[in-house]
């Protein structure tokens, strides 16, 4: 992640996101955009053997993360 002043390493960004409790929102964004890409890029999708998405512990521990 980059802002106007400096770059932030992925680990610092992740720790900040966890600290402020926004990792479930980020995980939802990643899932939504990954699925959108998979649907829109059929040629590229056919080249994939597998697609995986890492989720935060906050998302996995959230009973409301997945719709019922």
PDB file of N, CA, C and O in Angstrom:
ATOM      1  N   UNK A   1       0.839  -1.165   0.000  1.00  0.00           N
ATOM      2  CA  UNK A   1       0.000   0.000   0.000  1.00  0.00           C
ATOM      3  C   UNK A   1       0.887   1.233   0.000  1.00  0.00           C
ATOM      4  O   UNK A   1       1.949   1.250   0.622  1.00  0.00           O
ATOM      5  N   UNK A   2       0.440   2.258  -0.702  1.00  0.00           N
ATOM      6  CA  UNK A   2       1.237   3.460  -0.797  1.00  0.00           C
ATOM      7  C   UNK A   2       0.348   4.664  -0.497  1.00  0.00           C
ATOM      8  O   UNK A   2      -0.795   4.728  -0.950  1.00  0.00           O
ATOM      9  N   UNK A   3       0.869   5.600   0.255  1.00  0.00           N
ATOM     10  CA  UNK A   3       0.174   6.865   0.421  1.00  0.00           C
ATOM     11  C   UNK A   3       1.069   7.966  -0.136  1.00  0.00           C
ATOM     12  O   UNK A   3       2.072   7.676  -0.788  1.00  0.00           O
ATOM     13  N   UNK A   4       0.729   9.186   0.105  1.00  0.00           N
ATOM     14  CA  UNK A   4       1.481  10.297  -0.472  1.00  0.00           C
ATOM     15  C   UNK A   4       2.878  10.447   0.131  1.00  0.00           C
ATOM     16  O   UNK A   4       3.761  11.036  -0.492  1.00  0.00           O
ATOM     17  N   UNK A   5       3.079   9.922   1.324  1.00  0.00           N
ATOM     18  CA  UNK A   5       4.354  10.126   2.008  1.00  0.00           C
ATOM     19  C   UNK A   5       5.302   8.948   1.889  1.00  0.00           C
ATOM     20  O   UNK A   5       6.508   9.147   1.738  1.00  0.00           O
ATOM     21  N   UNK A   6       4.800   7.748   1.951  1.00  0.00           N
ATOM     22  CA  UNK A   6       5.690   6.582   1.994  1.00  0.00           C
ATOM     23  C   UNK A   6       4.925   5.325   1.637  1.00  0.00           C
ATOM     24  O   UNK A   6       3.697   5.325   1.554  1.00  0.00           O
ATOM     25  N   UNK A   7       5.660   4.274   1.431  1.00  0.00           N
ATOM     26  CA  UNK A   7       5.056   2.967   1.190  1.00  0.00           C
ATOM     27  C   UNK A   7       4.915   2.236   2.513  1.00  0.00           C
ATOM     28  O   UNK A   7       5.713   2.409   3.435  1.00  0.00           O
ATOM     29  N   UNK A   8       3.890   1.427   2.577  1.00  0.00           N
ATOM     30  CA  UNK A   8       3.668   0.602   3.754  1.00  0.00           C
ATOM     31  C   UNK A   8       3.806  -0.855   3.328  1.00  0.00           C
ATOM     32  O   UNK A   8       3.246  -1.274   2.316  1.00  0.00           O
ATOM     33  N   UNK A   9       4.549  -1.607   4.104  1.00  0.00           N
ATOM     34  CA  UNK A   9       4.714  -3.022   3.769  1.00  0.00           C
ATOM     35  C   UNK A   9       3.391  -3.741   3.977  1.00  0.00           C
ATOM     36  O   UNK A   9       2.566  -3.297   4.775  1.00  0.00           O
ATOM     37  N   UNK A  10       3.177  -4.848   3.272  1.00  0.00           N
ATOM     38  CA  UNK A  10       1.938  -5.610   3.456  1.00  0.00           C
ATOM     39  C   UNK A  10       1.714  -6.031   4.906  1.00  0.00           C
ATOM     40  O   UNK A  10       0.577  -6.031   5.377  1.00  0.00           O
ATOM     41  N   UNK A  11       2.769  -6.386   5.610  1.00  0.00           N
ATOM     42  CA  UNK A  11       2.602  -6.843   6.991  1.00  0.00           C
ATOM     43  C   UNK A  11       2.171  -5.690   7.889  1.00  0.00           C
ATOM     44  O   UNK A  11       1.349  -5.885   8.785  1.00  0.00           O
ATOM     45  N   UNK A  12       2.708  -4.495   7.666  1.00  0.00           N
ATOM     46  CA  UNK A  12       2.286  -3.328   8.461  1.00  0.00           C
ATOM     47  C   UNK A  12       0.842  -2.986   8.149  1.00  0.00           C
ATOM     48  O   UNK A  12       0.065  -2.668   9.049  1.00  0.00           O
ATOM     49  N   UNK A  13       0.479  -3.050   6.873  1.00  0.00           N
ATOM     50  CA  UNK A  13      -0.909  -2.778   6.485  1.00  0.00           C
ATOM     51  C   UNK A  13      -1.843  -3.782   7.156  1.00  0.00           C
ATOM     52  O   UNK A  13      -2.882  -3.406   7.700  1.00  0.00           O
ATOM     53  N   UNK A  14      -1.468  -5.055   7.114  1.00  0.00           N
ATOM     54  CA  UNK A  14      -2.298  -6.108   7.704  1.00  0.00           C
ATOM     55  C   UNK A  14      -2.449  -5.910   9.216  1.00  0.00           C
ATOM     56  O   UNK A  14      -3.548  -6.041   9.755  1.00  0.00           O
ATOM     57  N   UNK A  15      -1.356  -5.599   9.886  1.00  0.00           N
ATOM     58  CA  UNK A  15      -1.434  -5.377  11.333  1.00  0.00           C
ATOM     59  C   UNK A  15      -2.339  -4.191  11.654  1.00  0.00           C
ATOM     60  O   UNK A  15      -3.123  -4.251  12.602  1.00  0.00           O
ATOM     61  N   UNK A  16      -2.239  -3.127  10.882  1.00  0.00           N
ATOM     62  CA  UNK A  16      -3.113  -1.975  11.090  1.00  0.00           C
ATOM     63  C   UNK A  16      -4.572  -2.318  10.841  1.00  0.00           C
ATOM     64  O   UNK A  16      -5.452  -1.903  11.595  1.00  0.00           O
ATOM     65  N   UNK A  17      -4.825  -3.077   9.780  1.00  0.00           N
ATOM     66  CA  UNK A  17      -6.200  -3.484   9.468  1.00  0.00           C
ATOM     67  C   UNK A  17      -6.772  -4.345  10.592  1.00  0.00           C
ATOM     68  O   UNK A  17      -7.932  -4.183  10.970  1.00  0.00           O
ATOM     69  N   UNK A  18      -5.968  -5.250  11.122  1.00  0.00           N
ATOM     70  CA  UNK A  18      -6.426  -6.070  12.253  1.00  0.00           C
ATOM     71  C   UNK A  18      -6.686  -5.214  13.481  1.00  0.00           C
ATOM     72  O   UNK A  18      -7.684  -5.400  14.177  1.00  0.00           O
ATOM     73  N   UNK A  19      -5.793  -4.282  13.744  1.00  0.00           N
ATOM     74  CA  UNK A  19      -5.927  -3.419  14.920  1.00  0.00           C
ATOM     75  C   UNK A  19      -7.237  -2.635  14.893  1.00  0.00           C
ATOM     76  O   UNK A  19      -7.897  -2.479  15.921  1.00  0.00           O
ATOM     77  N   UNK A  20      -7.603  -2.150  13.726  1.00  0.00           N
ATOM     78  CA  UNK A  20      -8.814  -1.348  13.604  1.00  0.00           C
ATOM     79  C   UNK A  20     -10.048  -2.169  13.226  1.00  0.00           C
ATOM     80  O   UNK A  20     -11.124  -1.614  13.003  1.00  0.00           O
ATOM     81  N   UNK A  21      -9.888  -3.491  13.155  1.00  0.00           N
ATOM     82  CA  UNK A  21     -11.024  -4.384  12.937  1.00  0.00           C
ATOM     83  C   UNK A  21     -11.642  -4.303  11.554  1.00  0.00           C
ATOM     84  O   UNK A  21     -12.835  -4.556  11.390  1.00  0.00           O
ATOM     85  N   UNK A  22     -10.836  -3.949  10.551  1.00  0.00           N
ATOM     86  CA  UNK A  22     -11.393  -3.807   9.195  1.00  0.00           C
ATOM     87  C   UNK A  22     -11.005  -4.947   8.260  1.00  0.00           C
ATOM     88  O   UNK A  22     -11.315  -4.902   7.069  1.00  0.00           O
ATOM     89  N   UNK A  23     -10.330  -5.968   8.788  1.00  0.00           N
ATOM     90  CA  UNK A  23      -9.944  -7.067   7.899  1.00  0.00           C
ATOM     91  C   UNK A  23     -11.143  -7.797   7.297  1.00  0.00           C
ATOM     92  O   UNK A  23     -11.045  -8.227   6.148  1.00  0.00           O
ATOM     93  N   UNK A  24     -12.275  -7.967   8.000  1.00  0.00           N
ATOM     94  CA  UNK A  24     -13.419  -8.597   7.328  1.00  0.00           C
ATOM     95  C   UNK A  24     -13.921  -7.786   6.124  1.00  0.00           C
ATOM     96  O   UNK A  24     -14.339  -8.361   5.119  1.00  0.00           O
ATOM     97  N   UNK A  25     -13.878  -6.467   6.228  1.00  0.00           N
ATOM     98  CA  UNK A  25     -14.286  -5.632   5.097  1.00  0.00           C
ATOM     99  C   UNK A  25     -13.317  -5.798   3.923  1.00  0.00           C
ATOM    100  O   UNK A  25     -13.732  -5.861   2.765  1.00  0.00           O
ATOM    101  N   UNK A  26     -12.047  -5.867   4.234  1.00  0.00           N
ATOM    102  CA  UNK A  26     -11.040  -6.064   3.190  1.00  0.00           C
ATOM    103  C   UNK A  26     -11.218  -7.452   2.563  1.00  0.00           C
ATOM    104  O   UNK A  26     -11.153  -7.596   1.343  1.00  0.00           O
ATOM    105  N   UNK A  27     -11.441  -8.460   3.393  1.00  0.00           N
ATOM    106  CA  UNK A  27     -11.651  -9.820   2.875  1.00  0.00           C
ATOM    107  C   UNK A  27     -12.867  -9.873   1.949  1.00  0.00           C
ATOM    108  O   UNK A  27     -12.813 -10.501   0.892  1.00  0.00           O
ATOM    109  N   UNK A  28     -13.955  -9.221   2.338  1.00  0.00           N
ATOM    110  CA  UNK A  28     -15.144  -9.191   1.473  1.00  0.00           C
ATOM    111  C   UNK A  28     -14.835  -8.523   0.137  1.00  0.00           C
ATOM    112  O   UNK A  28     -15.273  -8.991  -0.914  1.00  0.00           O
ATOM    113  N   UNK A  29     -14.076  -7.426   0.183  1.00  0.00           N
ATOM    114  CA  UNK A  29     -13.694  -6.727  -1.053  1.00  0.00           C
ATOM    115  C   UNK A  29     -12.867  -7.653  -1.944  1.00  0.00           C
ATOM    116  O   UNK A  29     -13.108  -7.737  -3.149  1.00  0.00           O
ATOM    117  N   UNK A  30     -11.900  -8.342  -1.356  1.00  0.00           N
ATOM    118  CA  UNK A  30     -11.042  -9.256  -2.127  1.00  0.00           C
ATOM    119  C   UNK A  30     -11.875 -10.366  -2.757  1.00  0.00           C
ATOM    120  O   UNK A  30     -11.703 -10.670  -3.937  1.00  0.00           O
ATOM    121  N   UNK A  31     -12.774 -10.974  -1.987  1.00  0.00           N
ATOM    122  CA  UNK A  31     -13.611 -12.056  -2.508  1.00  0.00           C
ATOM    123  C   UNK A  31     -14.484 -11.550  -3.651  1.00  0.00           C
ATOM    124  O   UNK A  31     -14.554 -12.172  -4.711  1.00  0.00           O
ATOM    125  N   UNK A  32     -15.143 -10.425  -3.429  1.00  0.00           N
ATOM    126  CA  UNK A  32     -16.026  -9.867  -4.462  1.00  0.00           C
ATOM    127  C   UNK A  32     -15.270  -9.584  -5.757  1.00  0.00           C
ATOM    128  O   UNK A  32     -15.747  -9.915  -6.842  1.00  0.00           O
ATOM    129  N   UNK A  33     -14.100  -8.978  -5.644  1.00  0.00           N
ATOM    130  CA  UNK A  33     -13.347  -8.632  -6.838  1.00  0.00           C
ATOM    131  C   UNK A  33     -12.694  -9.840  -7.492  1.00  0.00           C
ATOM    132  O   UNK A  33     -12.541  -9.873  -8.713  1.00  0.00           O
ATOM    133  N   UNK A  34     -12.307 -10.828  -6.702  1.00  0.00           N
ATOM    134  CA  UNK A  34     -11.768 -12.064  -7.278  1.00  0.00           C
ATOM    135  C   UNK A  34     -12.847 -12.782  -8.082  1.00  0.00           C
ATOM    136  O   UNK A  34     -12.594 -13.231  -9.200  1.00  0.00           O
ATOM    137  N   UNK A  35     -14.040 -12.891  -7.522  1.00  0.00           N
ATOM    138  CA  UNK A  35     -15.138 -13.534  -8.254  1.00  0.00           C
ATOM    139  C   UNK A  35     -15.511 -12.734  -9.497  1.00  0.00           C
ATOM    140  O   UNK A  35     -15.776 -13.310 -10.552  1.00  0.00           O
ATOM    141  N   UNK A  36     -15.533 -11.426  -9.376  1.00  0.00           N
ATOM    142  CA  UNK A  36     -15.836 -10.581 -10.539  1.00  0.00           C
ATOM    143  C   UNK A  36     -14.818 -10.830 -11.652  1.00  0.00           C
ATOM    144  O   UNK A  36     -15.181 -10.941 -12.823  1.00  0.00           O
ATOM    145  N   UNK A  37     -13.538 -10.916 -11.276  1.00  0.00           N
ATOM    146  CA  UNK A  37     -12.498 -11.176 -12.272  1.00  0.00           C
ATOM    147  C   UNK A  37     -12.667 -12.572 -12.869  1.00  0.00           C
ATOM    148  O   UNK A  37     -12.544 -12.745 -14.082  1.00  0.00           O
ATOM    149  N   UNK A  38     -12.948 -13.564 -12.032  1.00  0.00           N
ATOM    150  CA  UNK A  38     -13.118 -14.927 -12.533  1.00  0.00           C
ATOM    151  C   UNK A  38     -14.266 -15.018 -13.537  1.00  0.00           C
ATOM    152  O   UNK A  38     -14.173 -15.758 -14.517  1.00  0.00           O
ATOM    153  N   UNK A  39     -15.334 -14.281 -13.304  1.00  0.00           N
ATOM    154  CA  UNK A  39     -16.476 -14.294 -14.214  1.00  0.00           C
ATOM    155  C   UNK A  39     -16.154 -13.560 -15.513  1.00  0.00           C
ATOM    156  O   UNK A  39     -16.536 -14.008 -16.594  1.00  0.00           O
ATOM    157  N   UNK A  40     -15.452 -12.435 -15.406  1.00  0.00           N
ATOM    158  CA  UNK A  40     -15.235 -11.595 -16.583  1.00  0.00           C
ATOM    159  C   UNK A  40     -14.068 -12.041 -17.463  1.00  0.00           C
ATOM    160  O   UNK A  40     -14.005 -11.665 -18.634  1.00  0.00           O
ATOM    161  N   UNK A  41     -13.165 -12.818 -16.935  1.00  0.00           N
ATOM    162  CA  UNK A  41     -11.961 -13.206 -17.686  1.00  0.00           C
ATOM    163  C   UNK A  41     -11.947 -14.710 -17.958  1.00  0.00           C
ATOM    164  O   UNK A  41     -11.115 -15.439 -17.418  1.00  0.00           O
ATOM    165  N   UNK A  42     -12.859 -15.158 -18.787  1.00  0.00           N
ATOM    166  CA  UNK A  42     -13.000 -16.594 -19.050  1.00  0.00           C
ATOM    167  C   UNK A  42     -11.715 -17.201 -19.620  1.00  0.00           C
ATOM    168  O   UNK A  42     -11.330 -18.302 -19.227  1.00  0.00           O
ATOM    169  N   UNK A  43     -11.052 -16.500 -20.535  1.00  0.00           N
ATOM    170  CA  UNK A  43      -9.819 -17.033 -21.123  1.00  0.00           C
ATOM    171  C   UNK A  43      -8.727 -17.223 -20.071  1.00  0.00           C
ATOM    172  O   UNK A  43      -8.032 -18.239 -20.063  1.00  0.00           O
ATOM    173  N   UNK A  44      -8.587 -16.252 -19.200  1.00  0.00           N
ATOM    174  CA  UNK A  44      -7.588 -16.357 -18.143  1.00  0.00           C
ATOM    175  C   UNK A  44      -7.984 -17.419 -17.121  1.00  0.00           C
ATOM    176  O   UNK A  44      -7.135 -18.159 -16.625  1.00  0.00           O
ATOM    177  N   UNK A  45      -9.271 -17.489 -16.813  1.00  0.00           N
ATOM    178  CA  UNK A  45      -9.768 -18.463 -15.841  1.00  0.00           C
ATOM    179  C   UNK A  45      -9.462 -19.886 -16.287  1.00  0.00           C
ATOM    180  O   UNK A  45      -9.143 -20.743 -15.463  1.00  0.00           O
ATOM    181  N   UNK A  46      -9.559 -20.136 -17.575  1.00  0.00           N
ATOM    182  CA  UNK A  46      -9.291 -21.487 -18.082  1.00  0.00           C
ATOM    183  C   UNK A  46      -7.839 -21.902 -17.871  1.00  0.00           C
ATOM    184  O   UNK A  46      -7.534 -23.095 -17.848  1.00  0.00           O
ATOM    185  N   UNK A  47      -6.945 -20.936 -17.718  1.00  0.00           N
ATOM    186  CA  UNK A  47      -5.531 -21.229 -17.497  1.00  0.00           C
ATOM    187  C   UNK A  47      -5.227 -21.563 -16.037  1.00  0.00           C
ATOM    188  O   UNK A  47      -4.157 -22.082 -15.721  1.00  0.00           O
ATOM    189  N   UNK A  48      -6.171 -21.262 -15.158  1.00  0.00           N
ATOM    190  CA  UNK A  48      -5.942 -21.496 -13.724  1.00  0.00           C
ATOM    191  C   UNK A  48      -6.139 -22.957 -13.361  1.00  0.00           C
ATOM    192  O   UNK A  48      -7.106 -23.590 -13.786  1.00  0.00           O
ATOM    193  N   UNK A  49      -5.229 -23.478 -12.586  1.00  0.00           N
ATOM    194  CA  UNK A  49      -5.405 -24.813 -12.027  1.00  0.00           C
ATOM    195  C   UNK A  49      -6.134 -24.712 -10.698  1.00  0.00           C
ATOM    196  O   UNK A  49      -6.837 -25.635 -10.289  1.00  0.00           O
ATOM    197  N   UNK A  50      -5.955 -23.566 -10.021  1.00  0.00           N
ATOM    198  CA  UNK A  50      -6.562 -23.380  -8.708  1.00  0.00           C
ATOM    199  C   UNK A  50      -6.576 -21.887  -8.402  1.00  0.00           C
ATOM    200  O   UNK A  50      -5.753 -21.123  -8.907  1.00  0.00           O
ATOM    201  N   UNK A  51      -7.510 -21.501  -7.581  1.00  0.00           N
ATOM    202  CA  UNK A  51      -7.572 -20.124  -7.077  1.00  0.00           C
ATOM    203  C   UNK A  51      -7.837 -20.196  -5.582  1.00  0.00           C
ATOM    204  O   UNK A  51      -8.787 -20.847  -5.146  1.00  0.00           O
ATOM    205  N   UNK A  52      -7.005 -19.534  -4.804  1.00  0.00           N
ATOM    206  CA  UNK A  52      -7.223 -19.536  -3.359  1.00  0.00           C
ATOM    207  C   UNK A  52      -7.170 -18.107  -2.845  1.00  0.00           C
ATOM    208  O   UNK A  52      -6.480 -17.251  -3.400  1.00  0.00           O
ATOM    209  N   UNK A  53      -7.913 -17.869  -1.777  1.00  0.00           N
ATOM    210  CA  UNK A  53      -7.971 -16.556  -1.147  1.00  0.00           C
ATOM    211  C   UNK A  53      -7.731 -16.759   0.340  1.00  0.00           C
ATOM    212  O   UNK A  53      -8.453 -17.515   0.990  1.00  0.00           O
ATOM    213  N   UNK A  54      -6.731 -16.094   0.875  1.00  0.00           N
ATOM    214  CA  UNK A  54      -6.466 -16.158   2.308  1.00  0.00           C
ATOM    215  C   UNK A  54      -7.417 -15.214   3.029  1.00  0.00           C
ATOM    216  O   UNK A  54      -7.576 -14.059   2.633  1.00  0.00           O
ATOM    217  N   UNK A  55      -8.036 -15.702   4.072  1.00  0.00           N
ATOM    218  CA  UNK A  55      -8.930 -14.891   4.886  1.00  0.00           C
ATOM    219  C   UNK A  55      -8.301 -14.656   6.246  1.00  0.00           C
ATOM    220  O   UNK A  55      -7.539 -15.480   6.750  1.00  0.00           O
ATOM    221  N   UNK A  56      -8.636 -13.517   6.826  1.00  0.00           N
ATOM    222  CA  UNK A  56      -8.111 -13.185   8.144  1.00  0.00           C
ATOM    223  C   UNK A  56      -8.797 -14.021   9.222  1.00  0.00           C
ATOM    224  O   UNK A  56      -9.892 -14.547   9.019  1.00  0.00           O
ATOM    225  N   UNK A  57      -8.139 -14.131  10.355  1.00  0.00           N
ATOM    226  CA  UNK A  57      -8.737 -14.806  11.497  1.00  0.00           C
ATOM    227  C   UNK A  57      -9.999 -14.104  11.962  1.00  0.00           C
ATOM    228  O   UNK A  57     -10.937 -14.749  12.431  1.00  0.00           O
ATOM    229  N   UNK A  58     -10.028 -12.767  11.832  1.00  0.00           N
ATOM    230  CA  UNK A  58     -11.226 -12.027  12.216  1.00  0.00           C
ATOM    231  C   UNK A  58     -12.417 -12.446  11.362  1.00  0.00           C
ATOM    232  O   UNK A  58     -13.528 -12.581  11.875  1.00  0.00           O
ATOM    233  N   UNK A  59     -12.199 -12.650  10.076  1.00  0.00           N
ATOM    234  CA  UNK A  59     -13.302 -13.080   9.197  1.00  0.00           C
ATOM    235  C   UNK A  59     -13.736 -14.493   9.527  1.00  0.00           C
ATOM    236  O   UNK A  59     -14.930 -14.785   9.586  1.00  0.00           O
ATOM    237  N   UNK A  60     -12.764 -15.372   9.744  1.00  0.00           N
ATOM    238  CA  UNK A  60     -13.103 -16.765  10.035  1.00  0.00           C
ATOM    239  C   UNK A  60     -13.824 -16.909  11.360  1.00  0.00           C
ATOM    240  O   UNK A  60     -14.636 -17.820  11.522  1.00  0.00           O
ATOM    241  N   UNK A  61     -13.546 -16.027  12.314  1.00  0.00           N
ATOM    242  CA  UNK A  61     -14.184 -16.086  13.613  1.00  0.00           C
ATOM    243  C   UNK A  61     -15.488 -15.301  13.699  1.00  0.00           C
ATOM    244  O   UNK A  61     -16.137 -15.279  14.744  1.00  0.00           O
ATOM    245  N   UNK A  62     -15.870 -14.653  12.594  1.00  0.00           N
ATOM    246  CA  UNK A  62     -17.078 -13.822  12.572  1.00  0.00           C
ATOM    247  C   UNK A  62     -18.262 -14.638  12.087  1.00  0.00           C
ATOM    248  O   UNK A  62     -18.308 -15.043  10.926  1.00  0.00           O
ATOM    249  N   UNK A  63     -19.224 -14.882  12.977  1.00  0.00           N
ATOM    250  CA  UNK A  63     -20.404 -15.672  12.611  1.00  0.00           C
ATOM    251  C   UNK A  63     -21.231 -15.014  11.496  1.00  0.00           C
ATOM    252  O   UNK A  63     -21.985 -15.689  10.796  1.00  0.00           O
ATOM    253  N   UNK A  64     -21.084 -13.706  11.341  1.00  0.00           N
ATOM    254  CA  UNK A  64     -21.865 -12.987  10.338  1.00  0.00           C
ATOM    255  C   UNK A  64     -21.090 -12.743   9.047  1.00  0.00           C
ATOM    256  O   UNK A  64     -21.572 -12.034   8.163  1.00  0.00           O
ATOM    257  N   UNK A  65     -19.897 -13.319   8.927  1.00  0.00           N
ATOM    258  CA  UNK A  65     -19.079 -13.076   7.737  1.00  0.00           C
ATOM    259  C   UNK A  65     -19.752 -13.642   6.486  1.00  0.00           C
ATOM    260  O   UNK A  65     -19.796 -12.984   5.447  1.00  0.00           O
ATOM    261  N   UNK A  66     -20.270 -14.855   6.592  1.00  0.00           N
ATOM    262  CA  UNK A  66     -20.952 -15.476   5.448  1.00  0.00           C
ATOM    263  C   UNK A  66     -22.448 -15.281   5.605  1.00  0.00           C
ATOM    264  O   UNK A  66     -22.984 -15.424   6.704  1.00  0.00           O
ATOM    265  N   UNK A  67     -23.133 -14.950   4.498  1.00  0.00           N
ATOM    266  CA  UNK A  67     -24.592 -14.830   4.601  1.00  0.00           C
ATOM    267  C   UNK A  67     -25.217 -16.189   4.885  1.00  0.00           C
ATOM    268  O   UNK A  67     -24.711 -17.221   4.445  1.00  0.00           O
ATOM    269  N   UNK A  68     -26.319 -16.179   5.625  1.00  0.00           N
ATOM    270  CA  UNK A  68     -27.016 -17.424   5.947  1.00  0.00           C
ATOM    271  C   UNK A  68     -28.000 -17.781   4.859  1.00  0.00           C
ATOM    272  O   UNK A  68     -28.684 -18.801   4.955  1.00  0.00           O
TER     273      UNK A  68
END
